[in-house]
Amino acid sequence: MMVSNDKKEPSFRDSISTIDKSGKRNWVFAKKPKGRLYNYRQLLGYFLLAFLFIVPFIKVNGEPLMLFNVAERKFIIFGVIFWPQDSFLFYLMMLSFILFIVLFTVVYGRLFCGWVCPQTIFLELVFRKIEWLIDGNPAKQKKLKAQVWNFEKILKRLIKHILFWILSFLIVSAMLSFILGAENVINFIKKPFPEHTSGFIALIIFTTAFYFIYSWFREQVCSLMCPYGRLQGVLIDSNTIVVSYDYLRGEPRGAAKKEKSEKYGDCIDCKQCVYVCPTNIDIRNGTQLECINCTACIDACNATMIKIGKPKGLIRFASENGIKTGTNFKLTPRNIAYTIVLTGILIFFLTMMLTRPSVEANIIRDRNFMFREKNDTIINIYNIKILNKTHDSLNLTVKPLNFKGNLKFFGDNLSIKSGEKTEPKMIIYIPKSEINKKNTILELGIYSGGKLLEKTTTNFTGPDI
């Protein structure tokens, strides 16, 4: 619900801000923001852009630092390889990440959208900046859009859209490098025909789709398509920290005149918060579907408050209850509890990555063969499956850890390449004097180069004692 400043009567908005009353596109000509928060957002955004374009070329033991090869079910996260056998582990980590985003939204609102989301970073820190450079400020952009197709308009449109398509091509190439590998994407570009026809065509199709999004569809992705944006209304409540307008302090709005300072609130209705909004909303009407918490309105409002000699923070990060009570941001018991849960999820995520074993070994006694006794020795036969999860080829050895006995292997050898597995047979010989019960749990170690990589257990059967 919104309140009209003139009539003071409640009104209701039943359409998104980028569509006018006739149902046509309401194009957003956002003013270039500036301020402390915008500077922080730029630093974070350019760091993430550098991450996108640099990481695919970083190698760890000949493998990419990060890779999400869905076709081969091979995932690499910061040098740690996850093979198809690790699918449950990978999915568990992805679920943990989703839970982290949900809990983060419950506590801190849609901050992810305005500061970390690739859609926002590409649009606000790349494509809009090119638009401001070529077409000028919002007033010049509106004038250019309205004028007839003359040489100036054709030239500017041509330069802008060529740059938009090239940037889309570079972004798609970088993103596909995380899925297919940088070398493969480079080969698509260097030798498109006939060696990599399908790959090159896919690259062009994705590039065109991205070009369409950032040249025309733009902020409507956040308002119409993004499921996370739609979930915002469900996840946030009156205690969620979001970009908020302090209506108790700001209303009623009036001109910036000293003689009216007691009659009017601090908001002088300059509309700077509206002019810089990338989704064309008025944050003074409360939290809305389109708001991505980019904080551009906070910087714009703070600049105005400084000019008229009023305290900053008329628009700030605050909860609805915080605005009602007039208190500044503070952590509530719920927020503290959720933050602890978020920290626990992060620790769990990192622990799973760092403690994942280098090899996966399963040693199971062959059920088709009973134990045998020979020369005061008991013999059991085992099936072994060992998977190499490292980047390197391994020459493995298996050694007893909690028993005295001998091991003999036949069938496959214990030399395994990266990502491959071996399935040899193993015979364990243990002296009768070492066995004091029918079923004994044996512990074995998997070694490579004298280093213990993994421990595993199996069952050893013998005669009734």
One Martini backbone bead per residue (centre of mass of N, CA, C, O) as a GRO file, in nm:
protein
  465
    1MET     BB    1   0.098   0.034   0.019
    2MET     BB    2   0.010   0.375  -0.051
    3VAL     BB    3   0.072   0.732   0.005
    4SER     BB    4  -0.049   1.022  -0.072
    5ASN     BB    5   0.087   1.342  -0.036
    6ASP     BB    6  -0.169   1.512  -0.108
    7LYS     BB    7  -0.439   1.338  -0.004
    8LYS     BB    8  -0.391   1.109   0.213
    9GLU     BB    9  -0.454   0.848   0.044
   10PRO     BB   10  -0.497   0.536  -0.019
   11SER     BB   11  -0.294   0.327  -0.233
   12PHE     BB   12  -0.264   0.086  -0.511
   13ARG     BB   13  -0.026  -0.131  -0.653
   14ASP     BB   14  -0.087  -0.348  -0.960
   15SER     BB   15   0.209  -0.285  -1.074
   16ILE     BB   16   0.494  -0.253  -1.208
   17SER     BB   17   0.731   0.003  -1.260
   18THR     BB   18   0.795  -0.093  -1.582
   19ILE     BB   19   0.476  -0.043  -1.611
   20ASP     BB   20   0.223   0.107  -1.739
   21LYS     BB   21  -0.118   0.160  -1.760
   22SER     BB   22  -0.114   0.039  -2.072
   23GLY     BB   23   0.135  -0.194  -2.067
   24LYS     BB   24   0.392  -0.053  -2.117
   25ARG     BB   25   0.711   0.025  -2.133
   26ASN     BB   26   0.910   0.159  -1.861
   27TRP     BB   27   1.176   0.324  -1.900
   28VAL     BB   28   1.499   0.328  -1.749
   29PHE     BB   29   1.664   0.638  -1.628
   30ALA     BB   30   1.931   0.615  -1.455
   31LYS     BB   31   2.114   0.757  -1.226
   32LYS     BB   32   2.427   0.813  -1.132
   33PRO     BB   33   2.577   0.697  -0.871
   34LYS     BB   34   2.693   0.821  -0.541
   35GLY     BB   35   2.914   0.703  -0.285
   36ARG     BB   36   3.008   0.499  -0.037
   37LEU     BB   37   2.839   0.244  -0.109
   38TYR     BB   38   2.905   0.245  -0.411
   39ASN     BB   39   3.207   0.202  -0.377
   40TYR     BB   40   3.183  -0.073  -0.240
   41ARG     BB   41   3.024  -0.208  -0.470
   42GLN     BB   42   3.244  -0.178  -0.682
   43LEU     BB   43   3.466  -0.340  -0.548
   44LEU     BB   44   3.307  -0.604  -0.538
   45GLY     BB   45   3.227  -0.623  -0.839
   46TYR     BB   46   3.521  -0.618  -0.962
   47PHE     BB   47   3.615  -0.867  -0.814
   48LEU     BB   48   3.405  -1.064  -0.945
   49LEU     BB   49   3.490  -1.007  -1.237
   50ALA     BB   50   3.780  -1.105  -1.203
   51PHE     BB   51   3.700  -1.388  -1.119
   52LEU     BB   52   3.553  -1.469  -1.382
   53PHE     BB   53   3.814  -1.411  -1.586
   54ILE     BB   54   4.055  -1.567  -1.423
   55VAL     BB   55   3.995  -1.853  -1.298
   56PRO     BB   56   3.987  -2.040  -1.565
   57PHE     BB   57   4.326  -2.000  -1.580
   58ILE     BB   58   4.357  -2.152  -1.320
   59LYS     BB   59   4.589  -2.395  -1.196
   60VAL     BB   60   4.572  -2.734  -1.041
   61ASN     BB   61   4.741  -2.983  -1.141
   62GLY     BB   62   4.609  -2.921  -1.443
   63GLU     BB   63   4.353  -2.795  -1.311
   64PRO     BB   64   4.098  -2.622  -1.248
   65LEU     BB   65   3.990  -2.438  -0.986
   66MET     BB   66   3.706  -2.426  -1.151
   67LEU     BB   67   3.437  -2.676  -1.211
   68PHE     BB   68   3.108  -2.752  -1.403
   69ASN     BB   69   3.077  -3.062  -1.534
   70VAL     BB   70   2.784  -3.203  -1.611
   71ALA     BB   71   2.831  -3.418  -1.831
   72GLU     BB   72   3.078  -3.559  -1.645
   73ARG     BB   73   3.045  -3.514  -1.340
   74LYS     BB   74   3.260  -3.267  -1.290
   75PHE     BB   75   3.387  -3.114  -0.990
   76ILE     BB   76   3.551  -2.796  -0.907
   77ILE     BB   77   3.657  -2.663  -0.581
   78PHE     BB   78   3.929  -2.518  -0.514
   79GLY     BB   79   4.079  -2.802  -0.628
   80VAL     BB   80   3.836  -2.986  -0.559
   81ILE     BB   81   3.730  -3.302  -0.647
   82PHE     BB   82   3.410  -3.409  -0.792
   83TRP     BB   83   3.266  -3.702  -0.837
   84PRO     BB   84   3.004  -3.907  -0.887
   85GLN     BB   85   3.053  -4.032  -0.593
   86ASP     BB   86   3.008  -3.715  -0.475
   87SER     BB   87   2.717  -3.613  -0.515
   88PHE     BB   88   2.601  -3.599  -0.227
   89LEU     BB   89   2.809  -3.388  -0.134
   90PHE     BB   90   2.744  -3.167  -0.338
   91TYR     BB   91   2.439  -3.140  -0.278
   92LEU     BB   92   2.476  -3.069   0.020
   93MET     BB   93   2.626  -2.804  -0.036
   94MET     BB   94   2.404  -2.669  -0.205
   95LEU     BB   95   2.189  -2.676   0.019
   96SER     BB   96   2.356  -2.504   0.214
   97PHE     BB   97   2.364  -2.255   0.031
   98ILE     BB   98   2.059  -2.209   0.014
   99LEU     BB   99   2.014  -2.182   0.317
  100PHE     BB  100   2.193  -1.937   0.347
  101ILE     BB  101   2.027  -1.745   0.166
  102VAL     BB  102   1.763  -1.762   0.322
  103LEU     BB  103   1.869  -1.667   0.601
  104PHE     BB  104   1.990  -1.404   0.500
  105THR     BB  105   1.718  -1.283   0.407
  106VAL     BB  106   1.567  -1.289   0.678
  107VAL     BB  107   1.779  -1.084   0.808
  108TYR     BB  108   1.905  -0.894   0.533
  109GLY     BB  109   1.764  -0.949   0.283
  110ARG     BB  110   1.831  -0.834  -0.065
  111LEU     BB  111   2.152  -0.798  -0.077
  112PHE     BB  112   2.246  -0.996  -0.294
  113CYS     BB  113   2.123  -0.849  -0.543
  114GLY     BB  114   2.287  -0.564  -0.514
  115TRP     BB  115   2.600  -0.702  -0.466
  116VAL     BB  116   2.626  -1.017  -0.615
  117CYS     BB  117   2.459  -1.036  -0.850
  118PRO     BB  118   2.525  -1.069  -1.182
  119GLN     BB  119   2.299  -0.898  -1.303
  120THR     BB  120   2.373  -0.635  -1.148
  121ILE     BB  121   2.670  -0.611  -1.219
  122PHE     BB  122   2.646  -0.599  -1.525
  123LEU     BB  123   2.439  -0.365  -1.548
  124GLU     BB  124   2.562  -0.139  -1.342
  125LEU     BB  125   2.897  -0.185  -1.401
  126VAL     BB  126   2.872  -0.196  -1.731
  127PHE     BB  127   2.628  -0.118  -1.922
  128ARG     BB  128   2.546   0.157  -1.796
  129LYS     BB  129   2.825   0.291  -1.825
  130ILE     BB  130   2.823   0.287  -2.132
  131GLU     BB  131   2.565   0.451  -2.160
  132TRP     BB  132   2.667   0.707  -2.016
  133LEU     BB  133   2.906   0.752  -2.211
  134ILE     BB  134   2.735   0.770  -2.484
  135ASP     BB  135   2.436   0.903  -2.400
  136GLY     BB  136   2.444   0.993  -2.107
  137ASN     BB  137   2.234   1.124  -1.923
  138PRO     BB  138   1.902   1.091  -1.871
  139ALA     BB  139   1.823   1.341  -2.040
  140LYS     BB  140   1.983   1.252  -2.296
  141GLN     BB  141   1.847   0.978  -2.331
  142LYS     BB  142   1.560   1.081  -2.379
  143LYS     BB  143   1.627   1.259  -2.621
  144LEU     BB  144   1.744   1.033  -2.800
  145LYS     BB  145   1.488   0.852  -2.804
  146ALA     BB  146   1.294   1.087  -2.933
  147GLN     BB  147   1.454   1.122  -3.169
  148VAL     BB  148   1.541   1.107  -3.470
  149TRP     BB  149   1.695   0.927  -3.729
  150ASN     BB  150   2.011   1.016  -3.718
  151PHE     BB  151   2.344   1.015  -3.718
  152GLU     BB  152   2.383   1.026  -3.411
  153LYS     BB  153   2.190   0.794  -3.331
  154ILE     BB  154   2.309   0.571  -3.507
  155LEU     BB  155   2.598   0.579  -3.395
  156LYS     BB  156   2.536   0.531  -3.093
  157ARG     BB  157   2.377   0.269  -3.127
  158LEU     BB  158   2.597   0.108  -3.271
  159ILE     BB  159   2.819   0.126  -3.060
  160LYS     BB  160   2.663   0.018  -2.816
  161HIS     BB  161   2.565  -0.263  -2.939
  162ILE     BB  162   2.841  -0.372  -3.005
  163LEU     BB  163   2.948  -0.364  -2.716
  164PHE     BB  164   2.728  -0.541  -2.594
  165TRP     BB  165   2.792  -0.797  -2.761
  166ILE     BB  166   3.087  -0.830  -2.680
  167LEU     BB  167   3.035  -0.853  -2.375
  168SER     BB  168   2.850  -1.097  -2.395
  169PHE     BB  169   3.063  -1.283  -2.516
  170LEU     BB  170   3.266  -1.267  -2.278
  171ILE     BB  171   3.076  -1.363  -2.055
  172VAL     BB  172   2.995  -1.636  -2.177
  173SER     BB  173   3.280  -1.747  -2.204
  174ALA     BB  174   3.344  -1.739  -1.901
  175MET     BB  175   3.106  -1.918  -1.805
  176LEU     BB  176   3.175  -2.169  -1.987
  177SER     BB  177   3.457  -2.218  -1.854
  178PHE     BB  178   3.321  -2.346  -1.591
  179ILE     BB  179   3.208  -2.601  -1.767
  180LEU     BB  180   3.434  -2.668  -2.017
  181GLY     BB  181   3.669  -2.488  -2.027
  182ALA     BB  182   3.889  -2.266  -2.158
  183GLU     BB  183   4.008  -2.429  -2.397
  184ASN     BB  184   3.742  -2.503  -2.537
  185VAL     BB  185   3.639  -2.215  -2.586
  186ILE     BB  186   3.881  -2.122  -2.753
  187ASN     BB  187   3.838  -2.333  -2.977
  188PHE     BB  188   3.561  -2.231  -3.070
  189ILE     BB  189   3.687  -1.956  -3.171
  190LYS     BB  190   3.940  -2.044  -3.346
  191LYS     BB  191   3.774  -2.334  -3.443
  192PRO     BB  192   3.461  -2.349  -3.553
  193PHE     BB  193   3.542  -2.459  -3.846
  194PRO     BB  194   3.444  -2.789  -3.819
  195GLU     BB  195   3.526  -2.877  -3.524
  196HIS     BB  196   3.314  -2.647  -3.349
  197THR     BB  197   3.016  -2.591  -3.435
  198SER     BB  198   2.823  -2.641  -3.192
  199GLY     BB  199   2.979  -2.469  -2.985
  200PHE     BB  200   2.966  -2.199  -3.141
  201ILE     BB  201   2.659  -2.178  -3.167
  202ALA     BB  202   2.603  -2.178  -2.864
  203LEU     BB  203   2.764  -1.920  -2.806
  204ILE     BB  204   2.587  -1.732  -2.984
  205ILE     BB  205   2.315  -1.783  -2.849
  206PHE     BB  206   2.394  -1.689  -2.561
  207THR     BB  207   2.488  -1.409  -2.643
  208THR     BB  208   2.214  -1.309  -2.753
  209ALA     BB  209   2.061  -1.344  -2.487
  210PHE     BB  210   2.233  -1.147  -2.323
  211TYR     BB  211   2.194  -0.903  -2.503
  212PHE     BB  212   1.888  -0.885  -2.459
  213ILE     BB  213   1.893  -0.841  -2.154
  214TYR     BB  214   2.101  -0.575  -2.154
  215SER     BB  215   1.940  -0.403  -2.386
  216TRP     BB  216   1.621  -0.461  -2.274
  217PHE     BB  217   1.519  -0.625  -2.022
  218ARG     BB  218   1.688  -0.616  -1.761
  219GLU     BB  219   1.525  -0.538  -1.467
  220GLN     BB  220   1.296  -0.755  -1.532
  221VAL     BB  221   1.438  -1.001  -1.419
  222CYS     BB  222   1.389  -0.922  -1.117
  223SER     BB  223   1.066  -0.885  -1.140
  224LEU     BB  224   0.974  -1.151  -1.334
  225MET     BB  225   1.194  -1.408  -1.318
  226CYS     BB  226   1.305  -1.411  -1.037
  227PRO     BB  227   1.256  -1.625  -0.770
  228TYR     BB  228   1.396  -1.474  -0.540
  229GLY     BB  229   1.229  -1.214  -0.559
  230ARG     BB  230   0.954  -1.356  -0.496
  231LEU     BB  231   1.048  -1.471  -0.208
  232GLN     BB  232   1.083  -1.217  -0.038
  233GLY     BB  233   0.786  -1.185   0.076
  234VAL     BB  234   0.822  -1.454   0.251
  235LEU     BB  235   1.103  -1.407   0.413
  236ILE     BB  236   1.019  -1.142   0.514
  237ASP     BB  237   0.990  -0.912   0.791
  238SER     BB  238   0.973  -0.678   1.053
  239ASN     BB  239   1.296  -0.775   1.125
  240THR     BB  240   1.412  -0.713   0.861
  241ILE     BB  241   1.692  -0.600   0.692
  242VAL     BB  242   1.638  -0.301   0.505
  243VAL     BB  243   1.564  -0.070   0.281
  244SER     BB  244   1.463   0.235   0.447
  245TYR     BB  245   1.206   0.466   0.530
  246ASP     BB  246   1.174   0.738   0.756
  247TYR     BB  247   0.856   0.847   0.810
  248LEU     BB  248   0.868   0.985   1.091
  249ARG     BB  249   1.091   1.192   0.992
  250GLY     BB  250   0.989   1.278   0.685
  251GLU     BB  251   0.704   1.339   0.777
  252PRO     BB  252   0.604   1.576   0.611
  253ARG     BB  253   0.658   1.696   0.312
  254GLY     BB  254   0.905   1.955   0.215
  255ALA     BB  255   1.063   2.227   0.197
  256ALA     BB  256   1.393   2.378   0.237
  257LYS     BB  257   1.288   2.551   0.514
  258LYS     BB  258   1.328   2.689   0.816
  259GLU     BB  259   1.026   2.787   0.871
  260LYS     BB  260   0.932   2.462   0.811
  261SER     BB  261   1.070   2.256   1.010
  262GLU     BB  262   0.820   2.199   1.212
  263LYS     BB  263   0.600   2.114   0.994
  264TYR     BB  264   0.816   1.945   0.858
  265GLY     BB  265   0.999   1.715   0.742
  266ASP     BB  266   1.306   1.602   0.606
  267CYS     BB  267   1.159   1.562   0.350
  268ILE     BB  268   1.188   1.745   0.023
  269ASP     BB  269   1.110   1.601  -0.245
  270CYS     BB  270   1.363   1.551  -0.463
  271LYS     BB  271   1.387   1.244  -0.589
  272GLN     BB  272   1.676   1.108  -0.582
  273CYS     BB  273   1.593   0.815  -0.506
  274VAL     BB  274   1.445   0.770  -0.782
  275TYR     BB  275   1.663   0.847  -1.001
  276VAL     BB  276   1.874   0.603  -0.900
  277CYS     BB  277   1.681   0.380  -0.953
  278PRO     BB  278   1.703   0.073  -1.135
  279THR     BB  279   1.362   0.007  -1.085
  280ASN     BB  280   1.168   0.263  -1.046
  281ILE     BB  281   1.133   0.339  -0.739
  282ASP     BB  282   0.976   0.438  -0.423
  283ILE     BB  283   1.097   0.393  -0.109
  284ARG     BB  284   0.869   0.567   0.046
  285ASN     BB  285   0.651   0.317  -0.007
  286GLY     BB  286   0.829   0.089   0.064
  287THR     BB  287   0.854  -0.230   0.039
  288GLN     BB  288   0.943  -0.391  -0.274
  289LEU     BB  289   0.975  -0.612  -0.521
  290GLU     BB  290   1.209  -0.445  -0.689
  291CYS     BB  291   1.392  -0.432  -0.456
  292ILE     BB  292   1.769  -0.484  -0.429
  293ASN     BB  293   1.949  -0.332  -0.220
  294CYS     BB  294   2.175  -0.121  -0.352
  295THR     BB  295   2.182   0.185  -0.201
  296ALA     BB  296   2.146   0.439  -0.385
  297CYS     BB  297   1.935   0.598  -0.207
  298ILE     BB  298   2.115   0.646   0.036
  299ASP     BB  299   2.328   0.824  -0.098
  300ALA     BB  300   2.135   1.040  -0.210
  301CYS     BB  301   2.006   1.126   0.063
  302ASN     BB  302   2.265   1.198   0.218
  303ALA     BB  303   2.348   1.429   0.030
  304THR     BB  304   2.096   1.602   0.091
  305MET     BB  305   2.124   1.624   0.401
  306ILE     BB  306   2.391   1.777   0.395
  307LYS     BB  307   2.291   2.029   0.236
  308ILE     BB  308   2.044   2.088   0.467
  309GLY     BB  309   2.147   2.003   0.763
  310LYS     BB  310   2.092   1.694   0.804
  311PRO     BB  311   2.068   1.395   0.904
  312LYS     BB  312   2.153   1.100   0.837
  313GLY     BB  313   1.922   0.823   0.757
  314LEU     BB  314   1.641   0.840   0.620
  315ILE     BB  315   1.789   0.628   0.450
  316ARG     BB  316   1.817   0.282   0.555
  317PHE     BB  317   1.916   0.027   0.747
  318ALA     BB  318   1.608  -0.139   0.837
  319SER     BB  319   1.340  -0.216   1.016
  320GLU     BB  320   1.014  -0.183   1.070
  321ASN     BB  321   1.040  -0.176   1.381
  322GLY     BB  322   1.270   0.031   1.386
  323ILE     BB  323   1.104   0.264   1.268
  324LYS     BB  324   0.870   0.270   1.475
  325THR     BB  325   1.080   0.308   1.733
  326GLY     BB  326   1.350   0.473   1.638
  327THR     BB  327   1.573   0.266   1.592
  328ASN     BB  328   1.858   0.139   1.538
  329PHE     BB  329   2.065  -0.084   1.444
  330LYS     BB  330   2.005  -0.420   1.575
  331LEU     BB  331   2.052  -0.715   1.729
  332THR     BB  332   1.859  -0.975   1.758
  333PRO     BB  333   1.807  -1.281   1.877
  334ARG     BB  334   1.729  -1.393   1.599
  335ASN     BB  335   1.971  -1.283   1.438
  336ILE     BB  336   2.186  -1.425   1.606
  337ALA     BB  337   2.089  -1.713   1.557
  338TYR     BB  338   2.109  -1.707   1.244
  339THR     BB  339   2.410  -1.632   1.235
  340ILE     BB  340   2.504  -1.892   1.369
  341VAL     BB  341   2.390  -2.077   1.153
  342LEU     BB  342   2.552  -1.958   0.919
  343THR     BB  343   2.829  -2.024   1.038
  344GLY     BB  344   2.782  -2.329   1.054
  345ILE     BB  345   2.743  -2.373   0.750
  346LEU     BB  346   3.021  -2.273   0.662
  347ILE     BB  347   3.183  -2.475   0.828
  348PHE     BB  348   3.060  -2.726   0.699
  349PHE     BB  349   3.141  -2.665   0.409
  350LEU     BB  350   3.453  -2.653   0.460
  351THR     BB  351   3.487  -2.929   0.595
  352MET     BB  352   3.394  -3.104   0.354
  353MET     BB  353   3.622  -3.008   0.164
  354LEU     BB  354   3.886  -3.062   0.355
  355THR     BB  355   3.798  -3.382   0.449
  356ARG     BB  356   3.811  -3.513   0.192
  357PRO     BB  357   3.911  -3.786   0.056
  358SER     BB  358   4.144  -3.898  -0.183
  359VAL     BB  359   4.018  -4.180  -0.130
  360GLU     BB  360   3.798  -4.457  -0.220
  361ALA     BB  361   3.724  -4.738  -0.002
  362ASN     BB  362   3.620  -5.088  -0.066
  363ILE     BB  363   3.604  -5.376   0.157
  364ILE     BB  364   3.479  -5.698   0.060
  365ARG     BB  365   3.374  -5.994   0.130
  366ASP     BB  366   3.355  -6.286  -0.033
  367ARG     BB  367   3.057  -6.474  -0.044
  368ASN     BB  368   3.162  -6.729  -0.230
  369PHE     BB  369   3.377  -6.759   0.012
  370MET     BB  370   3.509  -6.935   0.239
  371PHE     BB  371   3.697  -6.996   0.472
  372ARG     BB  372   4.043  -7.094   0.528
  373GLU     BB  373   4.264  -7.360   0.625
  374LYS     BB  374   4.639  -7.315   0.653
  375ASN     BB  375   4.889  -7.375   0.840
  376ASP     BB  376   4.766  -7.199   1.082
  377THR     BB  377   4.580  -7.045   0.864
  378ILE     BB  378   4.365  -6.779   0.772
  379ILE     BB  379   4.140  -6.738   0.487
  380ASN     BB  380   4.047  -6.444   0.290
  381ILE     BB  381   3.829  -6.299   0.044
  382TYR     BB  382   3.841  -5.988  -0.161
  383ASN     BB  383   3.675  -5.696  -0.261
  384ILE     BB  384   3.797  -5.413  -0.445
  385LYS     BB  385   3.741  -5.045  -0.421
  386ILE     BB  386   3.928  -4.778  -0.583
  387LEU     BB  387   3.926  -4.421  -0.573
  388ASN     BB  388   4.063  -4.147  -0.750
  389LYS     BB  389   4.040  -3.793  -0.631
  390THR     BB  390   4.279  -3.682  -0.762
  391HIS     BB  391   4.509  -3.531  -0.992
  392ASP     BB  392   4.679  -3.792  -0.961
  393SER     BB  393   4.870  -4.051  -0.991
  394LEU     BB  394   4.858  -4.374  -0.820
  395ASN     BB  395   5.060  -4.572  -0.590
  396LEU     BB  396   4.935  -4.832  -0.413
  397THR     BB  397   4.892  -4.940  -0.068
  398VAL     BB  398   4.812  -5.215   0.155
  399LYS     BB  399   4.770  -5.204   0.517
  400PRO     BB  400   4.787  -5.318   0.822
  401LEU     BB  401   4.674  -5.191   1.154
  402ASN     BB  402   4.521  -5.424   1.372
  403PHE     BB  403   4.710  -5.655   1.240
  404LYS     BB  404   4.855  -5.976   1.173
  405GLY     BB  405   4.955  -6.007   0.826
  406ASN     BB  406   4.881  -6.102   0.489
  407LEU     BB  407   4.895  -5.970   0.150
  408LYS     BB  408   4.716  -6.047  -0.163
  409PHE     BB  409   4.723  -5.974  -0.516
  410PHE     BB  410   4.475  -5.979  -0.788
  411GLY     BB  411   4.446  -5.848  -1.101
  412ASP     BB  412   4.428  -5.557  -1.047
  413ASN     BB  413   4.602  -5.288  -0.991
  414LEU     BB  414   4.741  -5.001  -0.780
  415SER     BB  415   4.726  -4.817  -1.040
  416ILE     BB  416   4.592  -4.477  -1.056
  417LYS     BB  417   4.417  -4.257  -1.212
  418SER     BB  418   4.257  -3.979  -1.241
  419GLY     BB  419   3.922  -4.074  -1.168
  420GLU     BB  420   3.986  -4.367  -1.118
  421LYS     BB  421   3.954  -4.730  -1.090
  422THR     BB  422   4.000  -5.022  -0.882
  423GLU     BB  423   3.943  -5.412  -0.890
  424PRO     BB  424   4.073  -5.610  -0.692
  425LYS     BB  425   4.200  -5.883  -0.537
  426MET     BB  426   4.205  -6.017  -0.191
  427ILE     BB  427   4.432  -6.175   0.041
  428ILE     BB  428   4.402  -6.289   0.379
  429TYR     BB  429   4.658  -6.367   0.624
  430ILE     BB  430   4.597  -6.529   0.944
  431PRO     BB  431   4.682  -6.632   1.230
  432LYS     BB  432   4.523  -6.817   1.463
  433SER     BB  433   4.644  -6.668   1.718
  434GLU     BB  434   4.487  -6.383   1.625
  435ILE     BB  435   4.218  -6.549   1.663
  436ASN     BB  436   3.916  -6.512   1.901
  437LYS     BB  437   3.687  -6.501   1.673
  438LYS     BB  438   3.463  -6.524   1.419
  439ASN     BB  439   3.443  -6.199   1.415
  440THR     BB  440   3.660  -5.956   1.259
  441ILE     BB  441   3.781  -5.631   1.273
  442LEU     BB  442   3.942  -5.473   1.011
  443GLU     BB  443   4.223  -5.251   0.960
  444LEU     BB  444   4.300  -5.040   0.678
  445GLY     BB  445   4.556  -4.889   0.473
  446ILE     BB  446   4.597  -4.623   0.238
  447TYR     BB  447   4.884  -4.584   0.031
  448SER     BB  448   5.117  -4.309  -0.080
  449GLY     BB  449   5.437  -4.265  -0.046
  450GLY     BB  450   5.385  -4.330   0.278
  451LYS     BB  451   5.093  -4.207   0.276
  452LEU     BB  452   4.804  -4.166   0.444
  453LEU     BB  453   4.472  -4.154   0.295
  454GLU     BB  454   4.308  -4.416   0.413
  455LYS     BB  455   4.051  -4.568   0.604
  456THR     BB  456   3.942  -4.914   0.657
  457THR     BB  457   3.689  -5.170   0.686
  458THR     BB  458   3.650  -5.524   0.775
  459ASN     BB  459   3.554  -5.865   0.756
  460PHE     BB  460   3.664  -6.151   0.956
  461THR     BB  461   3.655  -6.498   0.918
  462GLY     BB  462   3.607  -6.790   1.132
  463PRO     BB  463   3.613  -7.011   1.353
  464ASP     BB  464   3.488  -7.142   1.615
  465ILE     BB  465   3.584  -7.074   1.967
   0.00000   0.00000   0.00000
